[in-house]
């Protein structure tokens, strides 16, 4: 297990073994994805979109574009 210490400025150095496993180098972007409260996953943002395959389960029934647009509109109206 790799660990890092946060500086007073909120910065950490990602350990070399973790950088190597993620395939990231200086200047690459990483994302912090909240898995549950208090738990995050560090993901290289430089990967191919194909790494996202399987992250979401298939809907119980097919959803049309029109249904998606209605849902987006409804949520947008609630946010105002």
N, C-alpha and C positions, 0 to 999 in steps of 0.2 A: 504494500500500500504506500502511495506517495502522499506527502503532506507539504503544505506551504504555509507561510506566515504572512498575514496582511499587514501592510505598512499603515502609518497614521493617515496616509493619503488614500487608503482604500485599494492599494495596488498589491498584486501578488505576482510571483514568478512561477509560472507553470513548470513543474519539474521536467527535466529532460526526457525521462522515460515516458511521461504522459504526452509531451509534444511529439515524440517519435511515434507513439501508438496512434495518435490522432492524425499524424502526417502534416502537422502545421509547422510553419517557419515564421521568422520575424516578418511582420506586416500582414500575415494572414488573419482572418477574422474568425472568431468563435462565438457561439451562441450559448446562452444559459437558458435552459428550458426547465420550467418548474414542473416537477413530476407530482408532487404533493406538497402541502405546507411544510417548509423547512427542508425540502429535498429538491435539488436541482441536478440536471444532467448537462455536462459540458460537451458541445458538439461542434466539430469543425464546420464552419460555414462555407468552406471552399469545395466541399464534396459535390458530386453529381446529384441531380434531382432524383435519380433512381434509388438513392439511399433512403428516400422517404417512403418507398413502397412498403406497404403493410403496416404503417403507423396508425392508420385509421381503419376501423372495421367497415365492412360494406353495410349500407342501409338495409333495413328489413324489407323495404320495397323500393323499386326504382323511383327516382325523383326527377321530374322534368325540369327543364331550364325555367319555365314559367313559374313552377312551384318554388324554385330557389329564389327567383327574383321577388316573388311575393313575400317570402320569409325575410329576405334582406330588407325590403321596404318596410315591413312591419317592425323589425328591430330598429331601423333607422328612425321611424316615427316615435318609438318609445324613448329613444335617447334624447330627443329634443325637449 
